[in-house]
Amino acid sequence: MSSNQKPVLLYFHPGMASFIRKDLAIIEQEWRIILFEFRQDQKQLVLLDFLRQFVFLFQHIWISKRIVCQFGGYHSLLPAVFGRIFRIPVWMILGGYDCYSFPEIKYGAFHKKWFGKIVGYSYQLADLLSPVHESMVDHPYSYYPSGYPNQGFQFFLPHLKTKVETIHNGYEPNKFRDLHKSRIPNSFLTVARDTAGSTYFRKGIDLILEAAPHFPHFQFTIIGKNKDQEISIPSNIRFLPPVPYEELQQIYNDHEFYLQLSIAEGFPNALSEAMLCGCIPIGSDVFGIPDLIGDTGLILKHRDIQELIALFSGLDGLDKKGLSENARKRVSEKFNLKLREQKMLQVLREL
């Protein structure tokens, strides 16, 4: 079927990323996609982009058969309204931030009054919500004192009636592989978009810096944009700037362990890719992380430095080879991209 013969799908997103490109490649198998990027991270452009989006929708709504929004946000409001008015099915794929509220660290869609209302109204108008993990719907939370006993969009929107169908993230074992090279002994890696501001705390970078001096024979690598923070960095920690996506496989393969000590994550891509490369996962007890790790690594139950020190102290007795092999196997089999592909295409056909 040529691209012009495929039904039209309108796709709204707040910025392109590698996982969005993977979803687009899946959808393009059966749909002709017309993209719209809403720059909601630039506050001075929000009103302008609402106007641009209105014009875009008015131009294309007449030929579209489906509307897809990647995440909930400002960019999901008008598509949801147009979908309801013109009776076009609206599907929203939820990733994490759009499901939570952590007021102390100013993270999550529902810690902002008006932004949370916009997101909630979008969800009410949608035909289907697909979080990347079931724990993002309504789930007990005790890793960090968030101020709420539970987290998840349904917890903050108790009267929401929209249908929910979880579709896990998917990964490609042929693109991220264990190269069977010699790894740096007792080496730990963390990858973040940046390591400054609220992300520094949310991703647990501060915990790593605090624990590192207790283990001088460990080597820690932290990758992410750093805004010249004035922090004391132990000698066994190195900060690296962001690297091209294509180079990550080599870096994962240099390290024995991958650390994901976040306060909030939906279903972290970097952790999954590292596991495919044979890194032994160590993650916080939040949302999709314990399910992703399973019995192939270790879970930090609470955001507590003494618990982390105790966890690190017990690593010598691990079967590193077995855990490494099982980590790759778990992601390859349980969270393969082909499974996500099948579910996504089925959802779009049946909406």
C-alpha positions as CSV (number, residue, x, y, z in Angstrom):
1,M,0.0,0.0,0.0
2,S,1.4,3.4,-1.0
3,S,1.7,6.1,1.6
4,N,-1.1,8.1,-0.1
5,Q,-3.5,5.1,0.1
6,K,-2.9,4.7,3.9
7,P,-5.5,6.3,6.3
8,V,-4.3,9.5,7.8
9,L,-3.3,9.8,11.5
10,L,-2.5,13.1,13.3
11,Y,0.4,12.7,15.8
12,F,1.1,15.3,18.5
13,H,4.3,15.4,20.6
14,P,6.2,17.9,22.7
15,G,9.6,17.1,21.2
16,M,11.3,14.3,19.2
17,A,13.2,11.6,21.0
18,S,14.6,8.2,20.0
19,F,11.7,6.2,21.5
20,I,9.2,8.5,19.7
21,R,11.0,7.7,16.4
22,K,10.5,4.0,17.1
23,D,6.8,4.4,17.7
24,L,6.5,6.4,14.5
25,A,8.2,3.7,12.5
26,I,5.7,1.2,13.9
27,I,2.7,3.4,13.1
28,E,4.0,4.2,9.6
29,Q,3.6,0.5,8.6
30,E,-0.2,1.1,8.3
31,W,-0.8,4.8,8.6
32,R,0.2,8.1,6.9
33,I,1.3,10.3,9.8
34,I,1.1,14.0,9.9
35,L,3.2,15.4,12.7
36,F,2.8,18.4,15.0
37,E,5.4,19.4,17.6
38,F,4.1,21.6,20.5
39,R,7.0,23.4,22.2
40,Q,5.5,23.4,25.7
41,D,8.9,23.5,27.4
42,Q,9.3,27.1,26.1
43,K,6.7,29.1,28.0
44,Q,6.9,32.1,25.8
45,L,5.8,30.0,22.8
46,V,2.8,28.2,24.4
47,L,0.1,30.6,23.3
48,L,1.6,30.8,19.8
49,D,1.7,27.0,19.6
50,F,-2.0,26.8,20.7
51,L,-2.8,29.0,17.8
52,R,-0.6,27.0,15.4
53,Q,-2.1,23.8,16.6
54,F,-5.7,25.1,16.2
55,V,-5.0,26.0,12.5
56,F,-3.2,22.7,12.0
57,L,-6.2,20.7,13.3
58,F,-8.7,22.8,11.3
59,Q,-6.7,22.0,8.2
60,H,-6.2,18.3,8.7
61,I,-9.1,17.1,10.8
62,W,-11.3,16.5,7.7
63,I,-9.0,13.8,6.4
64,S,-7.8,12.1,9.6
65,K,-9.0,8.8,11.0
66,R,-7.1,8.7,14.2
67,I,-5.4,11.2,16.6
68,V,-2.4,10.1,18.7
69,C,-0.8,12.2,21.5
70,Q,2.5,11.3,22.9
71,F,2.1,12.2,26.6
72,G,-0.5,14.4,28.2
73,G,0.2,18.1,28.3
74,Y,-0.7,21.4,26.7
75,H,-0.4,19.7,23.4
76,S,-3.0,17.1,24.1
77,L,-5.9,19.5,24.9
78,L,-7.0,20.7,21.5
79,P,-6.5,17.3,19.8
80,A,-8.8,15.8,22.5
81,V,-11.4,18.5,22.0
82,F,-11.3,18.2,18.2
83,G,-11.5,14.5,18.4
84,R,-14.6,14.6,20.5
85,I,-16.3,17.2,18.3
86,F,-15.5,15.5,15.1
87,R,-15.9,11.9,16.5
88,I,-12.4,10.9,15.7
89,P,-10.8,8.4,18.1
90,V,-8.1,9.9,20.3
91,W,-5.3,7.7,21.8
92,M,-2.9,9.1,24.4
93,I,0.4,7.3,25.2
94,L,1.5,8.2,28.7
95,G,5.2,8.2,29.7
96,G,5.6,9.1,33.4
97,Y,5.7,12.9,34.1
98,D,2.1,13.1,32.9
99,C,0.9,10.7,35.7
100,Y,2.5,12.0,38.9
101,S,2.7,14.7,41.5
102,F,5.9,15.3,43.5
103,P,5.4,18.9,44.9
104,E,8.6,19.1,46.9
105,I,10.8,18.6,43.8
106,K,8.2,20.3,41.5
107,Y,7.8,17.2,39.3
108,G,4.8,15.7,37.7
109,A,1.8,17.1,35.8
110,F,-0.5,17.0,38.8
111,H,1.6,19.2,41.1
112,K,0.7,22.2,38.9
113,K,-2.9,23.3,39.4
114,W,-3.8,24.5,35.9
115,F,-1.5,22.3,34.0
116,G,-3.0,19.3,35.9
117,K,-6.5,20.4,35.0
118,I,-5.6,20.6,31.3
119,V,-4.0,17.2,31.4
120,G,-7.0,15.7,33.3
121,Y,-9.5,17.2,30.9
122,S,-7.5,15.8,28.0
123,Y,-7.7,12.4,29.6
124,Q,-11.4,12.6,30.1
125,L,-12.0,13.4,26.4
126,A,-9.7,10.7,25.1
127,D,-10.9,7.3,23.9
128,L,-7.9,5.4,25.2
129,L,-5.0,6.0,27.6
130,S,-1.9,3.7,27.3
131,P,0.7,4.2,30.1
132,V,3.9,2.4,29.5
133,H,3.5,0.5,32.8
134,E,0.5,-0.4,34.8
135,S,2.0,1.1,38.0
136,M,1.4,4.5,36.4
137,V,-2.4,4.2,36.8
138,D,-2.8,4.1,40.6
139,H,-0.1,2.4,42.7
140,P,1.2,2.6,46.3
141,Y,4.3,4.7,46.6
142,S,6.8,4.6,49.5
143,Y,10.3,5.1,48.1
144,Y,10.3,8.8,48.8
145,P,7.9,11.0,50.9
146,S,5.9,12.5,48.0
147,G,3.0,13.6,50.2
148,Y,0.7,11.0,48.8
149,P,0.2,7.3,49.6
150,N,-0.3,6.5,45.9
151,Q,0.9,7.8,42.6
152,G,-0.6,7.5,39.1
153,F,-3.1,9.5,37.0
154,Q,-6.1,7.6,38.2
155,F,-5.2,8.4,41.8
156,F,-5.3,12.1,41.0
157,L,-8.4,11.7,38.7
158,P,-10.5,9.3,40.8
159,H,-13.6,9.9,38.6
160,L,-11.9,9.3,35.3
161,K,-13.8,6.8,33.2
162,T,-11.6,6.7,30.1
163,K,-10.5,3.2,29.0
164,V,-6.9,2.2,29.9
165,E,-4.7,-0.3,28.2
166,T,-1.1,-0.6,29.2
167,I,1.5,-1.1,26.5
168,H,5.0,-1.6,27.8
169,N,8.0,0.0,26.1
170,G,9.8,-2.2,23.6
171,Y,13.5,-2.7,22.9
172,E,15.6,-4.1,20.1
173,P,18.1,-6.8,21.2
174,N,20.0,-6.6,17.9
175,K,20.7,-2.9,18.4
176,F,21.9,-3.1,22.0
177,R,24.0,-6.2,22.6
178,D,26.5,-7.7,25.0
179,L,29.8,-7.4,23.2
180,H,31.5,-9.8,25.6
181,K,34.3,-7.4,26.2
182,S,36.3,-7.0,29.4
183,R,34.3,-4.7,31.7
184,I,35.8,-2.3,34.3
185,P,35.7,-4.2,37.6
186,N,33.2,-2.7,40.1
187,S,32.1,-0.1,37.6
188,F,28.7,1.7,37.7
189,L,27.0,3.8,35.1
190,T,24.1,6.3,35.2
191,V,22.8,8.1,32.1
192,A,20.6,11.2,32.4
193,R,19.4,14.0,30.1
194,D,21.1,16.4,32.4
195,T,22.6,16.2,35.9
196,A,21.7,19.7,37.2
197,G,18.7,21.3,38.8
198,S,15.8,19.1,39.9
199,T,17.0,16.2,37.8
200,Y,20.2,16.0,40.0
201,F,17.9,15.1,42.9
202,R,15.2,13.2,41.0
203,K,17.6,10.9,39.3
204,G,19.5,10.1,42.6
205,I,22.8,11.7,41.4
206,D,23.2,13.1,44.9
207,L,22.9,9.6,46.4
208,I,25.7,8.4,44.2
209,L,28.0,11.2,45.2
210,E,27.3,10.6,48.8
211,A,27.9,6.9,48.7
212,A,31.0,6.9,46.4
213,P,33.5,7.9,49.1
214,H,32.6,4.8,51.1
215,F,33.7,2.6,48.2
216,P,37.0,3.9,46.8
217,H,37.5,0.7,44.8
218,F,34.3,1.4,42.9
219,Q,34.3,3.5,39.7
220,F,31.2,5.6,38.9
221,T,30.4,7.2,35.6
222,I,27.6,9.7,35.2
223,I,26.6,10.9,31.7
224,G,24.5,14.0,31.3
225,K,24.5,17.8,30.7
226,N,26.0,19.6,33.7
227,K,25.4,23.3,34.2
228,D,28.7,23.9,36.0
229,Q,27.3,23.0,39.4
230,E,29.5,23.8,42.4
231,I,29.5,20.4,43.9
232,S,32.3,18.3,45.5
233,I,33.0,15.3,43.2
234,P,34.7,12.3,44.8
235,S,37.8,11.1,43.0
236,N,36.1,7.8,41.9
237,I,33.3,9.6,40.0
238,R,33.7,11.0,36.5
239,F,31.1,13.2,34.9
240,L,30.8,13.0,31.1
241,P,28.8,15.2,28.7
242,P,25.9,13.7,26.7
243,V,27.1,11.3,24.0
244,P,25.5,10.4,20.7
245,Y,22.9,7.7,21.0
246,E,24.9,5.4,18.7
247,E,27.9,5.4,21.2
248,L,25.9,4.3,24.2
249,Q,26.2,0.5,23.4
250,Q,30.0,0.7,23.8
251,I,29.7,2.6,27.1
252,Y,27.2,0.2,28.5
253,N,29.5,-2.6,27.7
254,D,32.4,-1.0,29.6
255,H,30.4,-1.2,32.9
256,E,29.3,-4.0,35.2
257,F,26.4,-2.3,36.8
258,Y,23.8,0.2,35.8
259,L,22.2,2.5,38.4
260,Q,18.7,3.9,38.1
261,L,18.0,5.5,41.5
262,S,15.2,7.8,40.4
263,I,12.4,9.1,42.6
264,A,10.1,8.8,39.6
265,E,10.3,7.0,36.3
266,G,7.8,5.4,34.0
267,F,9.7,2.6,32.3
268,P,13.3,3.9,31.8
269,N,14.8,3.3,28.4
270,A,18.4,3.7,29.4
271,L,18.1,1.0,32.1
272,S,16.5,-1.4,29.6
273,E,19.2,-0.7,27.0
274,A,21.9,-1.2,29.6
275,M,20.4,-4.5,30.6
276,L,20.4,-5.6,26.9
277,C,24.1,-4.9,26.9
278,G,24.6,-7.1,30.0
279,C,24.8,-4.5,32.7
280,I,23.5,-5.8,36.1
281,P,20.7,-3.4,37.1
282,I,20.3,-1.7,40.4
283,G,17.1,0.4,40.6
284,S,14.8,2.2,42.9
285,D,11.5,0.7,44.0
286,V,9.4,3.0,41.8
287,F,6.8,2.4,39.1
288,G,8.1,0.1,36.3
289,I,11.6,-0.4,37.5
290,P,11.1,-3.5,39.8
291,D,9.1,-5.2,37.0
292,L,11.8,-4.4,34.5
293,I,14.6,-5.7,36.7
294,G,12.8,-8.8,38.1
295,D,15.3,-11.2,39.7
296,T,18.2,-10.0,37.5
297,G,19.5,-7.3,39.8
298,L,18.9,-5.4,43.0
299,I,16.2,-3.0,44.2
300,L,16.7,0.0,46.6
301,K,13.5,0.0,48.6
302,H,13.8,3.5,50.0
303,R,15.7,6.7,49.1
304,D,18.1,6.3,52.0
305,I,21.9,6.6,51.9
306,Q,22.4,3.9,54.6
307,E,20.3,1.4,52.6
308,L,22.3,2.2,49.5
309,I,25.6,1.7,51.3
310,A,24.4,-1.6,52.7
311,L,23.3,-2.7,49.1
312,F,26.7,-1.8,47.7
313,S,28.4,-3.6,50.5
314,G,26.7,-6.9,49.5
315,L,27.7,-6.9,45.9
316,D,30.9,-9.1,46.2
317,G,28.9,-12.3,46.5
318,L,26.8,-11.9,43.4
319,D,26.9,-14.2,40.4
320,K,27.8,-11.4,38.1
321,K,28.0,-13.5,34.9
322,G,24.6,-15.1,35.6
323,L,22.9,-11.9,36.4
324,S,24.3,-10.2,33.3
325,E,23.1,-12.9,31.0
326,N,19.6,-13.0,32.7
327,A,19.3,-9.2,32.5
328,R,19.7,-9.3,28.7
329,K,17.4,-12.3,28.4
330,R,14.6,-10.7,30.5
331,V,14.4,-7.5,28.4
332,S,14.9,-9.5,25.1
333,E,12.0,-11.8,25.8
334,K,9.6,-9.8,28.0
335,F,10.0,-6.3,26.6
336,N,10.8,-6.9,23.0
337,L,9.9,-4.1,20.5
338,K,7.9,-6.6,18.5
339,L,5.4,-7.0,21.4
340,R,4.9,-3.3,21.5
341,E,4.5,-3.2,17.7
342,Q,1.8,-5.8,17.7
343,K,-0.2,-4.1,20.4
344,M,0.1,-0.6,19.0
345,L,-1.1,-1.6,15.5
346,Q,-3.9,-3.7,17.0
347,V,-5.0,-0.7,19.1
348,L,-5.1,1.6,16.1
349,R,-7.1,-0.8,14.1
350,E,-9.7,-1.3,16.9
351,L,-10.1,2.2,18.2
